[in-house]
Amino acid sequence: MLDPIINKRLYQQVAERIRRQIETGTLAAGDRLPAEKELAQKLGVSRPTIREALVALEIAGFVEIRTGSGTYICHRKKLLSPMLDAGPGPFELLNARLLIEGEVAAEAAMRVTDENLAAVEATVEEMEQMILAGVHSRAADQKFHVLIAHMSGNSVLAELVSNLWQGMFSPMFYKMSELTGLIANQELALTEHKAIFAALATHDPVGARAAMRRHLKSVETVLTKNSIAFISGKTRSI
């Protein structure tokens, strides 16, 4: 069980515990870590927290996540420096967006103008074209959400949404998106954007709030359910 540390994120606490065992030799190069569920039970944290910790460790070069096989300790010629704060984890970011963006969408629906609608519709069309071209549509996705935040008429909320989106471009979020197949779900995201747009176009705050929350919950579901294959086998204890 981990002790709560106010100044350190939970996924960082998990990552640091595993890192220390790697550097002291308790976990050796080539060892496979226990399965996600087992790690979560041993450390008393959620499975999403374990995922964030392992992704952070992979980015730092301590482990390698092999889809369909498990997570392995890397072979290294020398020890790496202590891990740096990678910022909020993907699930923390999504939770913040869920709390904020649903209400932002509802407010925007009451204030939307024809000019606003045209701008939002353009981002939907841009996203669709990028998907058809086989290009990642994240830039158009970001424009869509930030535009809606500005439509709320509240500059503080608009800045919050914009700042939250900067975290969506972090190496941790990108790596987890890749491992869980979020990138392959762009068409679903496009459909959900169209539903949000439809609610905005009819000045429906209740519908806009619900559509935005469904969209963000969908992203969370992909990251949660599409497990990074931590298959059990011969492992070392943590």
N, C-alpha and C positions, 0 to 999 in steps of 0.2 A: 504494500500500500504506500502510495506517495503522500508526503506531507505537503499541505498547501503552502505555496510560496507566493506572496503577494506580487512581487516584482518579476516573476517568471511565469510564462504561459505554461499550461499543463502539458501540451505536447512537447515543449522544450524540456520540461522536467523528465519526461519519459526518454526523450532522445539523449539527454545528458547521462542518464543512468546506464543506458545501453553503451554509449560512447566510453564511459569510464571502464566498463567491463571489457570492452575491446582493447583499450589501451593498457590495461593491467594484465591482459592475457587470459582472463577468465573466459572470454569468447575469442576463439582463434580464427585465423583466416580460413575461409572455406566452410566454417560451421553454418548450419542453417538455423535461423531463429525459429522459435515456436510459432504455431499458427496464430493468426490475428485474435481469434476468440480466446485462446489460451493465454496469450500475452495480456489481453484486457482483463481477464479474471485474476491473473497473478498480480497485476499492478493496480487493480481496483479503479480502472478508468474505462471510458467507453471505447468501442471499436473505432469510431471516427478519430478519436484522439490518438490511438495506435497508428492509424493510417497516416495522420499528419506527421507523427514522430518519425516513422520509417521513411517517408518521402523526404523529410528534412535531413535525415541521416544519409540518404542516397545522394542528395544534392551536395552534401558536404564530403562525399567520397568514402564514407565508412561502410556502407552496405550496397548491395546490388539487388534490386527487385526483379526477379525473373518471372514474368507472367506465366501462370500455369505450373510453376515449380515451387517458388517460395522466395524468401529473403535471405541472402547469404552475406557473410562477413567478407569484405574485400581483402585481397592481397595487396599490401603496400610496402614500399621500401623504407618508408619512415612514417612516424606518427604525424597526423595532421594537427593543426592548431585547434584550440577549443572552438566549438560551434558558435557562430554569431547569431544574434536575434534575427530571425527571418521575418519578423512581423506577425500580424494576426494570421492564424491558420484559416484555410478555406471555409471550414464550417462556422468559425466565429464571424467571418465576413458575411457569409450567407445569412446567418441569424440576424445580424445587424440590418442587412438589406430587407429581410422579411418584416422586421419591425418598422422600418422607415418607408420603404417604397410603396407598400400598399396604400398607406395614408396619403403619400405624395400623389399617387395616381388618382385617388378619389378627389383630392383638391384640384388637380389639373383638369379633371372632367368637368368641374363646375366653372372653370375659367377659360377653357379652350376656345380659341378663335379659328376661323377658317385658315388663316396663315399658319397657325401652329399645326393644324391638322395636316396641311400640305407638307410641312417639314418632317413630321413624324412619318407620314406615308412614304416619303422619299427614302427614309432609312429602312423601311420595310422592303421596299423595292430593291434598294441597294443590297440588303442582306440576301434577298432571293437570288439576285444575279450572281453574287459571290458564291453562293452554294452551288448554283448551276455550273459555275466555272471551276468548281473544285477548290476554291480558295477559302481559307478560314474567314468566317464572317464576324469575328470578334469586334473589329473596328466599328462596323455598322451597328452591332449589338450595343456597344457602349454609347454611340450617338443617340440611339433610340431611348435609352434609359435616362441619359443626362438631359435630353430635350424635354422629356416629360417632367423631370425635376424642375427645370426652369419654368415650365408652364404653370407650376404650382403658385408662382408669384412670390415665393419665399426664398431669398438668396441664401439663407443659412442652410435650408434643406437642399438646395441645388448644389452647394459646395460640399455638403456631407455626402451626397450621392456620387458626385464626381470623385471625391477622395476615396470612397469605398471601391470605386471602379479601378483606381490605381492598383489596389491590392489584387484585383482580378487578373492583372498582368504579371503578377509575381511568379518567379520560377516554381514555387511550391504549388500554386494553383494550376499552372500550366502542366506540371508533371503529373499531378493527381488527375487532371482532366484527361490526359493521355492514357494513363493506366486504367482508368475506369470507363473509358469509352465515351466521355462527355462530348468530345469533339465530333464523334460520329452521330450525335443527336441534334445536329444543327437544324434539321428539317422540323423536328418537334418544337424547337425554340421559335422557329419562324411562324409556325401555326399559332403558338401562344402569343407571339407579338401581334399577330393579326387580330386575335380575340381582344387584346388590350386596346388596340386601335379602334375596333368596332365600338367598344364601350365609351371611349373618349369621343368618338364621332357622334354618339347619341346623347352626349352630356349625362352619362349614367355613372355617378360616383360609386354607387354600391357595386355595379358590375365591373367598373375599372379596378376597384380595390380587390375584388375577388379574383379577377383575371390575372392581376399582377402577382398576387399571393400564390395562385396555382402555378404560375410560371416559375417562380423562385423555389417553390416546394418541389417542383419537377426536377430542377437542377440538383437540389439537395438529395432527392431520391436516387438519382443516377450515381452521385458520389458516394452514397451510403450503401446502396444495394449491390452495385456492380463491384464486388470486392476485388481488391488487388490480391491475386491468388496466393495467399499464404497457406500453402498446403502443408499439413503436418507430416512429419517423417522423423528421421533421426536428427534430433535437435539438442542444443545445450540449454540448460536452465537459465532463466533471467533472475 
